[in-house]
C-alpha cells in the first residue's frame, strides 16, 4: 500500500500546537508517523482508500469564517494529488465529523446528506461507504481520520466504526507524543534568557545552511554583533537590568526577522548572530541597518526591574557594532561545510571588531577578498 504524505514543512506547520513559532522537525519523522497510522488503520479495517486530515493551528483561532482541513497523509486512488490540498471544515462527512466532534458512518455515501462528492467526481472515483472519526488532543479536535469503501465487505459495520474511534484515540496519542518530543528538542535549542536559539544550535544550523547554499549555488549571509556600553548598564543598575536588556534585544530580532528564513541566536554574553539563507551582501547590510537603528532608538527597561523602584527608560546608551559576511562573496567554497561555517564566523567577527574600532554603533561589511582563514 502506497502512502502519500504532505511535505515535512507542511506537516510541521500542521502539527505545531500551542507554539510561538515554527521549527523544523529534525528529530520526529512526521511522514513516517502518519504513514504508520494509516497502514495500521487499513490493517484493522481494510479499505480502498483513507486519509488523515488536520486543521491549521495558526488559522484556527483567527478571523477566518471557517477552518480548512488539509490532507496530511492518504492512500488509495488519486492520493498523490490530494496531499498538500485542503477542503473547508464545513464540507462533507470529514468536515461534519471535525466540527461536531462525533464519529460518522455512511453505508450508502451517495444518499448521505453530509456526503461531499466533488473530490470523488474530480478523480472519477465511486464512493460506496465511509467511516470517519475525530482526532482529539487535550479536548480540542485537530482533524479526522477517514476510510472509504470497505474491502471484503459490502459496507462498514458498527464494529468497524468502533475500531476506528479507538484508533483515532491512538492517533491522537502518537501525535501528542511527537509534539512533546519536538517541544523538548526545541527547548534544548533555545537560550533560556532571550528565547532565541543558543550557540550550539546556531553552529548546527550555520553548517547545514552553508552546505545547502553551496549545493544550490545560493547566497548566504551572516550578521554578527554585540552591544556597546552594555557593561555600563550592568555596573550601574545590576545584572537583572542587564538581563532584561538582553531579552529586549532578542525581542527586536524576532520582530525584524519574523516570517523570514533567518535564524537568530544569542551567541553568548551580549553577542548575537543572525543567519540569512538566500540573502546576499547588500540585502544583509540593509537588515543589519534595521537591527542597528532599532537598537539605538529603543527605549530599554520601560518596565520596572525587581529591586529598582522606577522604570529606567534607557535610550541612546545601548547601541551595537555589527559585522556582516556573505557566502560566496567573502568565503571560498570547500568540501567541508564545518570549515566554511567556521570561516564565515571568523570573517563576520573580524568585521564586527572593526566596527567597534571605528567608533561603535555602526556596520562593517567584510572586505571582498575571499578566504577561510
PAMI-218712 format. One line per field, with one value per residue: x, y, z of N, C-alpha, C in turn. Coordinates in steps of 0.001 Angstrom, whole numbers, plus 500000, padded with zeros to 6 digits. Example, Ala and Ser with C-alpha at 12.3 -4.5 7.8 and 13.67 -1.06 7.14 Angstrom:
% residues 2
npx	[513190/512850];
npy	[494310/497750];
npz	[507800/507080];
capx	[512300/513670];
capy	[495500/498940];
capz	[507800/507140];
cpx	[513200/512900];
cpy	[496700/500030];
cpz	[507800/507870];
//
This chain:
% residues 373
npx	[500836/500685/501603/500880/502250/501984/504449/507325/507601/505009/503679/504948/504084/501292/501249/502331/501439/500140/502466/504899/506388/507488/509372/511869/511274/513498/513983/511742/510105/507701/506397/506773/505446/502672/502242/502527/500349/498122/498624/498274/495625/494363/494949/493447/490845/490189/490371/489607/490666/492012/492396/494213/493238/494110/493683/494756/496651/497545/495664/493356/492252/491898/490635/489252/486338/485896/487496/490182/490696/493437/494873/496900/498049/497524/496055/495374/493314/494151/495510/498011/497511/496030/497414/498747/496698/493521/490292/487171/486254/483626/482769/481387/481489/483839/484284/481965/482359/484653/483768/481638/482718/481974/481947/481279/479304/478720/476856/475812/477006/476427/473797/473816/473213/475288/477416/480101/480567/482425/485289/485564/484235/485910/488133/487120/486043/484299/482357/481305/480937/481659/483636/484361/486310/486917/490031/491298/492951/493780/491185/490557/489519/491551/491598/490693/490333/489762/488163/487478/485238/484882/486739/486347/483853/480407/479785/480759/480743/479197/481083/483430/483460/483688/486237/487737/487305/488675/491209/491564/491876/494298/495865/495809/497278/499814/500463/500473/502598/504650/504619/505372/507940/509103/508855/510554/512968/513082/513302/515870/517342/517136/518032/517882/517349/516755/515150/515881/517687/520301/523954/524951/522962/522958/525505/525072/522969/524145/526160/524587/523041/524975/526137/523948/523557/525898/525540/523208/524010/523400/523240/524362/524208/525768/525075/526700/526915/527614/526633/527097/528371/527079/528116/528134/525464/525046/526917/525979/523223/522755/522627/520100/518804/520539/520108/517459/517713/519130/517177/515251/516575/516585/513839/513620/515032/513397/511122/512046/512907/510750/508776/510640/513373/515400/517738/517956/520159/521402/524631/526347/526960/526715/526527/525234/523863/522851/521675/521265/519740/519851/520259/522092/525081/524384/521624/521769/523242/521337/519419/521025/521277/518647/518586/520578/519500/517066/517902/519425/517455/515684/513829/514938/514121/511563/509721/509436/512218/512859/513849/514492/513024/511717/510869/513642/513982/515985/517602/519371/521842/522485/523851/524880/527544/528170/529036/529164/529109/529329/528499/528881/530680/532557/533876/535500/534407/534504/534904/534201/531740/531807/534271/533790/531685/532955/534842/533255/532136/534449/535166/532932/533026/535480/534862/532972/534528/536064/534083/533698/536199/536119/534463/532059/528460/527815/527982/530011/530843/532333/535512/536059/537863/538341/538439/539226/540467];
npy	[498816/502115/505028/508418/511438/514772/517356/517731/520271/521307/519420/519859/522434/521971/520312/521686/522782/525163/526728/529333/529837/528312/525401/523439/519986/518105/515781/514236/512099/512962/512193/509406/508763/509440/507843/505257/505238/505274/502895/500918/501434/500650/497945/497119/497831/497030/498927/500718/503249/505977/508688/511104/514053/517313/520290/523747/525065/527679/529225/528573/529926/532424/535204/534046/532879/530228/527075/525259/521993/519961/517635/515546/513040/510221/507337/505218/505533/508345/509617/510867/513326/514591/515184/517905/519556/521135/521166/522787/523085/522740/521046/518078/514691/514427/517092/517521/515686/516742/519327/518697/516874/514275/510805/509245/507156/506023/504088/504096/506164/508033/508700/510012/512928/514430/513886/514832/515209/516262/515912/513148/512964/514507/512885/510725/508666/506120/506294/504265/503644/505143/505737/507791/509398/511646/513288/513959/516102/516837/517740/519251/519182/518310/517315/514694/511148/509197/506600/504949/503024/499961/496996/493541/493376/494455/496996/499341/498349/498676/497773/498241/501039/501458/500400/502228/504564/503945/503754/506346/507645/506503/507550/510270/510146/509344/511562/513579/512687/513019/515791/516506/515438/517086/519520/519263/518905/521329/523097/522446/523682/526340/529535/530222/532751/534746/533407/533080/531082/528964/528981/526477/525315/527261/526913/524385/524911/526846/525396/523517/525210/526546/524490/523736/526104/526137/523839/524427/526660/529207/532441/533247/534907/536327/537921/539497/540624/542696/544281/547718/549462/547901/546840/549021/549347/547019/547441/549788/549490/546865/543230/542155/544178/544265/541696/541959/543837/542275/540382/542054/542887/540470/540338/542418/541327/539144/540471/541897/539855/538205/535871/535392/533402/533555/532744/533437/533982/533896/534404/534388/535854/539256/539042/538478/536634/536280/534191/534356/532816/532555/535235/537960/540073/542921/543079/541889/543801/545810/544639/544519/547235/547790/546385/547766/550438/550024/549173/551373/553272/552276/552351/551089/548980/549908/549006/548323/546934/544206/545240/547784/550895/552562/552660/552494/553500/553642/555125/555476/554978/552215/550697/549051/547166/545980/543247/542062/539297/537426/534538/533420/535518/536505/534296/531370/528372/525116/521546/520903/521616/522426/523696/525850/527111/527824/529555/531646/532689/533696/535717/537456/538096/539439/541672/542819/543629/545555/547446/548272/549386/551560/553330/552390/551606/551116/549634/547214/545836/542890/542721/542250/540259/536791/534010/531297/531555];
npz	[500000/499024/500651/500647/501681/502964/502390/504580/505690/505572/507175/509635/510173/510432/512628/514719/517737/520005/520067/519900/517699/514609/514080/512421/511994/512993/514447/514667/512644/510766/508455/508379/510756/510305/508099/509177/510914/509130/507762/509769/510423/508088/508166/510339/509565/506585/503611/500544/500264/502213/504593/506547/507865/508834/510792/510487/512916/513149/511952/513149/515350/514341/512362/510358/508673/508513/509193/507582/506387/505977/503733/505153/505029/502944/501271/498414/495399/493472/495517/495442/494337/496225/498637/500483/499703/500507/502191/502934/506366/506671/504802/503610/504980/506435/507225/508767/510831/511969/512872/514552/516275/516500/515631/512405/510337/507107/505221/502738/500797/498693/499061/501406/503181/504135/502582/500429/497197/495394/495270/494795/492333/490749/490609/489359/490940/492567/495324/497882/500644/503854/506745/509549/511997/514739/515553/518568/520751/523979/524538/522308/518981/516330/513818/511478/510926/508132/506374/503278/501354/502193/502015/501127/502188/502134/503128/505728/509170/512455/514246/512815/512856/515598/516018/514498/515965/518315/517226/516330/518748/519522/517486/518174/520535/519581/517963/519902/521503/519647/519445/522038/522087/520132/521453/523700/522359/521040/523214/524049/522139/522584/523965/527344/528440/526416/524588/521997/519539/520825/521075/520351/518714/516780/515518/514430/512640/510961/509714/508370/506689/505161/503766/502246/500786/499259/497741/496268/495018/496045/497697/501031/504101/507036/510008/512613/515864/518762/521879/522524/525309/527140/529503/531153/531856/533354/535449/536604/537127/537802/537467/536889/535504/533310/532225/531424/529374/527492/526870/525708/523419/522066/521532/519681/517484/516874/515988/513722/511976/511668/509941/507980/506593/508342/510954/514192/516902/520272/520766/522852/526072/525512/522809/519537/516771/513363/510927/507468/505136/501585/501188/499965/500094/499965/500653/503135/504523/504617/506290/508565/509128/509876/512277/513746/513850/515128/517643/518647/518771/520547/523564/526363/529159/530013/531742/535256/536956/539137/542359/541613/541868/539969/536429/534183/531619/529501/526846/523835/524967/524824/522116/519059/517556/514385/512326/508996/506872/503836/501903/498598/498432/500314/501104/500170/498532/499958/500370/502887/505050/507688/507959/506256/507649/510069/508997/507932/510252/511528/509718/509821/512520/512695/511135/512797/515007/513755/513351/515984/516530/514861/516045/517070/517198/514492/511165/509641/506653/505528/503810/500249/499599/499427/501631/503894/506244];
capx	[500000/501470/501122/501351/502210/502348/505875/507619/507358/503563/503328/505423/503157/500003/501364/502834/500298/500473/503867/505019/506996/507607/510756/511986/511156/514687/514099/510494/509791/506250/505926/506708/504423/501331/502167/502281/498974/497196/498885/497616/494174/493914/495025/492314/489610/490657/489612/490226/491426/491867/493118/494276/493105/494411/493475/495953/496523/497838/494458/492184/491631/491992/489413/488633/484975/485896/488791/490479/491256/494480/495210/498262/498516/496413/496368/494285/493248/494220/496099/499162/497027/495313/498291/499041/495500/492629/488863/486539/485853/482168/482469/481327/481481/485045/484038/480961/482992/485575/483063/480769/483485/481311/482259/480182/479339/477814/476862/475428/477511/475819/472494/474034/473145/476569/478448/480611/481011/483266/486616/485402/483884/487092/489074/486361/486102/482955/482346/480174/480744/482662/483628/485209/486384/487712/491295/491133/494089/493519/489852/490378/489577/492567/491468/489914/490840/488625/488362/486474/484977/485326/487036/485934/482533/479558/479948/481323/479872/479357/482343/484477/483473/484223/487686/488333/487283/489805/492440/491697/492468/495698/496489/495988/498382/501060/500746/500835/503958/505556/504690/506157/509339/509545/508955/511778/514085/513125/513835/517321/517951/516862/518677/516871/517045/516166/514261/516499/518461/521576/525120/525114/522062/523430/526572/524470/522196/525031/526799/523555/522618/526053/526251/522822/523827/526938/524960/522215/524625/522654/523998/524032/524915/525820/525173/527315/527043/527461/526081/528026/528044/526244/528741/527741/524139/525254/527637/525211/521865/522711/522519/518708/518574/521282/519417/516257/518163/519442/515902/514583/517271/516026/512516/513844/515402/512211/510216/512636/513066/509535/508284/511752/514101/516536/517933/518537/520711/522283/525889/526973/527094/525891/526748/524113/524159/521679/521955/520310/519795/519338/520444/523433/525771/523686/520390/522167/523612/520091/518883/521899/520913/517397/518946/521300/518626/516063/518528/519799/516226/514848/513849/515052/513723/510401/509022/510273/513005/512886/514935/514586/511697/511098/511418/514878/513793/517308/517524/520547/523079/522725/523949/525527/528540/527733/529828/528389/529894/528450/529000/530296/531470/533675/534361/535574/533740/535305/534085/533909/530817/532231/535347/533171/530934/533942/535448/532310/532053/535657/535129/531922/533525/536530/534173/532336/535542/536404/533022/533985/537388/535797/533613/530855/527156/527952/528047/531129/530705/533659/536132/535696/538817/537755/539347/538661/541360];
capy	[500000/503323/506144/509734/512388/516162/517557/517853/521646/521427/518605/520546/523551/521469/519602/522545/523260/525967/527120/530711/529865/527008/524942/522242/518741/517312/514537/513489/511839/513087/511404/508011/508662/509412/506669/504078/505329/504832/501478/500099/501625/499816/496548/496864/497969/497105/499898/501080/504488/506598/509948/511874/515475/518115/521726/524592/525739/529107/529898/528037/530915/533728/535881/533351/532421/528777/526414/524384/520688/519654/516222/515381/511742/509451/506226/504890/506184/509804/510152/511738/514670/515157/515681/519341/520328/521270/521368/523547/522265/522570/520217/516632/513898/514781/518387/517381/514983/517702/520407/518150/516044/512975/509895/509091/506003/506170/502807/504407/507533/508949/509124/510672/514382/515028/513490/515891/514382/516991/515312/511842/513190/515010/511777/509618/507636/505763/506134/503468/503757/505965/505936/508925/509623/512837/513181/514941/516251/517704/518314/520028/518396/518871/516729/513456/510026/508782/505449/504932/501780/498751/495845/492239/493520/495351/498336/499344/497934/499414/497333/498971/502404/501398/500224/503472/505505/503569/504069/507807/507982/506101/508538/511481/509898/509366/512936/514312/512272/513667/517200/516595/515226/518300/520598/519079/519161/522767/523733/522237/524555/527730/530244/530362/534153/535514/532600/532861/529850/529041/528906/525111/525140/528194/526246/523293/525484/527504/524341/522967/526193/526876/523319/523842/527230/525723/522842/525058/527863/530350/533218/533149/535950/536208/539156/539205/541896/542740/545535/548717/550066/547010/546702/550191/549054/546025/548014/550864/549119/545491/542179/541968/545161/543809/540541/542454/544430/541175/539812/543012/542808/539274/540704/543217/540422/538374/541335/542231/538693/537391/535492/535138/532156/533881/532020/534379/533274/534576/533696/534297/537159/540250/538846/537877/536286/536012/533527/534819/531973/533146/536691/538396/541107/544206/542932/541612/545085/546524/544038/544942/548609/547710/545975/548872/551583/549627/549115/552700/554044/551560/552742/549862/548961/550773/548441/548231/545729/543919/545892/549178/551445/553188/552248/553220/554194/553910/555333/556079/554443/550886/550616/547790/547140/544851/542755/541311/538497/536697/533455/533077/536717/536697/532988/530411/527093/523910/520347/520737/522667/522925/524655/527059/527771/528461/530654/532760/533285/534484/536916/538357/538538/540432/542887/543409/544324/546766/548412/548808/550227/552768/554234/551704/551978/551138/548352/546992/544671/542319/543050/541322/539159/535568/533073/530567/531681];
capz	[500000/498901/501450/500214/502790/502693/502651/506011/506128/505796/508342/510833/510381/510897/513900/515791/518510/521183/519964/519453/516384/513966/513940/511598/512771/512681/515182/514607/511249/510702/507319/508820/511797/509717/507239/510026/511411/508078/507475/510787/510298/506975/508586/511227/508789/505198/502821/499272/500442/503519/504755/507781/507584/510014/510638/510607/514209/513040/511465/513841/516235/513696/511957/509238/508941/508601/509165/506467/506723/504996/503556/505654/504535/502382/500370/497518/494098/493454/496741/495171/494004/497371/499694/500464/499370/501660/501986/504006/507511/506593/503635/503630/506206/507196/507848/509821/511952/512593/513567/515610/517198/516592/514517/511458/509432/505973/504493/501356/500832/497723/499576/502690/503015/504528/501623/499558/496066/494433/495124/494148/490931/490063/490408/488763/491986/493046/496768/498351/502096/504532/508190/509890/513442/515057/516278/519641/521663/525128/524437/521086/517744/515430/512498/511399/510146/507307/505498/502228/500628/502900/501162/501669/502819/501360/503690/507073/510263/513707/514819/512104/513370/516965/515886/514022/517089/519177/516523/516327/520045/519433/516617/518968/521474/518818/517565/521116/521862/518701/519817/523270/521701/519465/522435/524467/521459/520803/524415/524106/521139/522910/525056/528393/528752/525315/523755/520683/519508/521532/520199/519838/517574/515755/514760/513669/511542/510014/508925/507484/505693/504231/502871/501325/499887/498314/496833/495394/494458/496543/498680/502448/504833/508489/510787/513905/516575/520203/522365/523035/526614/527950/530825/531945/532414/534408/536583/537230/537533/538256/536449/536475/534447/532136/531645/530749/528111/526576/526428/524833/522131/521421/521023/518472/516394/516485/515228/512419/511096/511659/508618/507061/506853/509208/512211/515150/518055/521216/520596/524169/526689/524819/521374/518814/515382/512525/509646/506461/503936/500353/501221/499600/500859/500042/501426/504516/505111/504902/507517/509664/509467/510645/513635/514399/514121/516122/518965/519112/519008/521502/524971/527133/530577/530227/532886/536444/537197/540576/543083/541164/542142/538807/535130/533885/530338/528916/525400/523233/525543/524244/520661/518689/516485/513559/511212/508001/505925/502925/501059/498393/498146/501241/501552/499081/498803/500145/500525/504308/505471/509005/507696/505712/508725/510950/508264/507823/511596/511769/508872/510379/513823/512421/510684/513980/515795/513015/513649/517311/516437/514098/516816/517563/516639/513043/510461/508732/505784/505292/502529/499190/499447/499955/502261/505017/507386];
cpx	[500882/500821/501721/501184/502558/503830/506101/507381/505880/503159/503755/504493/501840/500081/501953/501667/500776/501944/503942/505620/507162/509059/510770/511972/512318/514590/512808/510128/508274/505664/505769/505594/503030/501162/501874/500861/497992/497391/498167/496098/493622/493995/493840/490995/489997/489755/490355/491072/491165/492727/493172/494231/493300/494103/494794/495828/496791/496609/493231/491468/491717/490629/488725/487244/484909/487319/488962/491024/492202/494736/496677/498874/497317/496932/495160/494315/493264/494907/497228/498733/496333/496230/498654/497854/494589/491183/488334/486151/484336/481768/482451/481324/482687/484842/483030/481534/483922/484820/482206/481553/482910/481687/481033/480400/478308/477895/476459/475743/476751/474449/472601/474065/474475/477688/478793/481243/482086/484610/486530/485083/485094/488063/488400/486372/484692/483015/481090/479890/481917/482507/484663/485164/487263/489010/491309/492360/493729/492215/489576/490504/490551/492453/490624/490725/489642/489024/487193/486450/485626/485603/486619/484628/481742/479694/480543/480274/480076/480669/483525/484598/484051/485743/488367/488349/488453/491112/492653/492284/493942/496487/496776/497161/499725/501449/501174/502250/504991/505724/505529/507643/509906/509763/510231/513006/514233/513691/515349/518056/517905/517727/517616/516444/516263/515120/514769/517212/519781/522732/525304/524224/522452/524513/525997/523733/523093/525725/525821/523229/523734/526323/525145/523051/524869/526372/524020/522745/523798/523522/523529/524839/524815/525981/525688/527453/527077/527050/527196/527493/527151/526804/528339/526372/524265/525877/526800/523898/521724/522412/521084/518344/519292/520609/518164/516610/518455/518164/515204/515272/516780/514659/512634/514164/514203/511284/510764/512601/511853/509089/509367/512385/515267/516538/518660/518984/521416/523574/526599/527140/526156/526132/525577/524554/522859/522150/520864/520433/519199/519539/521893/523901/524932/522405/520695/522552/522377/519427/519708/521578/519589/517698/519594/520349/517561/516649/518849/518571/515281/514964/513814/514554/512600/509534/509985/510977/512988/514104/515155/513184/510981/511649/512637/514799/515122/517189/518799/521861/523451/522716/524595/526524/528341/528748/528961/529351/528957/529214/528237/531212/532709/534349/534388/534938/534764/534354/533615/533031/531195/533339/534759/532415/531883/534560/534533/532140/533260/535634/534125/532388/534597/535902/533503/533357/536051/535364/533250/535171/537096/534780/532319/529577/527223/528056/529314/530857/532106/534192/535845/536667/538281/538821/538670/539546/541007];
cpy	[501248/504449/507426/510706/513779/516343/517931/519267/521859/520643/519279/521693/523060/520847/520454/523201/524009/526342/528536/530793/528445/526647/523694/520993/517824/515908/513727/513333/511817/512270/509935/507802/508527/508209/505396/504069/504815/503361/500582/500255/500740/498330/496182/496860/498131/497989/500202/502337/505068/507840/510363/513327/516246/519576/522465/525379/527228/529900/529564/529082/532329/534271/535193/532872/530912/528242/525663/523087/520283/518152/516040/514073/510987/508307/505950/505728/507705/510429/511135/513156/515346/515781/517138/520191/520354/521376/522220/522605/522066/521615/518738/515997/514222/516104/518306/516692/515919/518732/519892/517390/514659/512093/509689/507834/506230/504904/502981/505888/508476/509443/509812/512182/515070/514750/514649/515224/515003/516303/513977/512000/513661/513889/510561/508396/507380/505463/505376/503716/504509/505814/507003/509150/510836/512483/514313/514925/517268/518466/519109/519121/519063/518313/515479/512387/509408/507597/505364/503568/500564/497648/494571/492336/494539/496797/498215/498945/498828/499033/498048/500398/502449/501234/501513/504526/505226/503980/505572/508288/507644/507090/509823/511325/509947/510788/513754/513960/512922/515140/517400/516424/516464/519425/520483/519359/520654/523508/523600/523126/526026/528262/530564/531806/534841/534742/532419/531509/530048/528823/527512/524884/526076/527540/525155/523839/526155/526480/523753/523938/526529/525711/523369/524964/526860/524753/523476/526311/529105/531142/532913/534217/535717/537588/538779/540531/541693/544141/546443/549257/549183/546871/547860/549983/548064/546651/549034/550377/547663/544504/541898/542952/544738/542645/540970/543101/543336/540556/540753/543097/541578/539555/541519/542312/539611/539208/541613/541041/537767/537112/535271/533791/532364/533034/532961/533636/534249/533779/533487/535680/538153/540203/538083/537572/535985/535390/533936/533956/532693/534644/537040/539583/542373/544126/542647/542906/545920/545971/544479/546371/548661/547346/547137/550002/551243/549605/550517/553550/553406/552193/551453/550076/549956/550266/548315/546884/545465/544540/547339/549777/551964/552593/553102/553993/554614/554009/556004/555572/553114/550991/549279/548003/545853/544531/541917/540578/537658/535610/533532/534298/536830/535386/532023/529082/525983/522724/520161/521894/523231/523970/525964/527823/528506/529685/531866/533461/534182/535784/537929/538931/539629/541753/543598/544196/545567/547853/549053/549777/551554/553667/553650/552255/552116/549717/548327/545708/544180/542711/541946/540180/537911/534672/532410/530636/532917];
cpz	[500000/499709/500893/501379/502307/502994/504111/506533/506437/507037/509636/511180/510973/512274/515019/516505/519742/521217/519421/518060/515876/513823/513091/512453/512440/513260/515239/513137/511103/509554/507707/509847/511194/508786/508023/510558/510364/507741/508471/510749/509187/507303/509479/510472/507320/504333/501527/499399/501826/503632/506219/507374/508882/509742/510761/511906/514145/512614/512295/514680/515652/513323/510773/509618/509065/508573/507853/507022/505602/504949/503935/505178/503989/501518/499506/496248/494239/494649/496484/494833/495179/498416/499423/500005/500589/501224/503134/505142/507563/505477/503988/505010/507066/507927/508975/511053/512710/513433/514720/516671/517372/515404/513634/510621/508338/505144/503039/501130/499908/498174/500933/502462/503332/503520/500695/498345/495173/494194/494395/492662/490135/489741/489775/489695/492504/494543/497192/499831/502726/506045/508532/511396/513715/515774/517303/520553/522739/524969/523187/519866/516779/514017/512551/510695/509443/506437/504526/501551/501299/501894/501890/502439/502006/501823/505085/508102/511482/514391/514149/512644/514783/516933/515441/515128/518041/518523/516425/517648/520097/518582/517387/519931/520764/518423/518777/521564/520946/519051/521067/522955/521019/520470/523243/523610/521208/522005/524492/523116/521550/524050/526101/528619/527639/524523/522343/520702/520252/520557/519605/518615/516434/514893/513859/512446/510510/509123/507915/506354/504705/503279/501821/500316/498839/497280/495813/494709/494784/497525/500102/503181/506331/509099/512172/514652/518084/520623/522880/524369/527475/529371/531736/532588/533563/535656/537338/537835/537959/537142/536021/535370/533161/531444/530897/529415/527080/526015/525446/523472/521356/520831/519735/517281/515933/515617/513829/511469/511093/510228/507584/507396/507817/510470/513168/516396/518989/521237/521931/524750/526046/523313/520757/517383/514655/511223/508665/505202/502732/500243/500913/500433/501046/500878/502890/505227/505444/506163/508730/510099/510233/512098/514375/514795/515159/517527/519478/519437/520017/522893/525789/528562/530864/531382/534056/536518/538704/541254/542685/541196/540909/537511/534791/532572/529707/527396/524916/523780/524901/522725/520312/517572/515696/512472/510295/507083/505086/502182/499747/498256/499024/501638/500389/499500/498975/500257/501967/504786/506839/508851/507165/506791/509666/510276/508191/509175/511859/510969/509428/511714/513648/511976/511864/514810/515076/513266/515019/517251/515746/514807/517340/516901/515122/512492/509619/507948/505452/503922/501517/499020/500120/500566/503433/506246/508195];
//
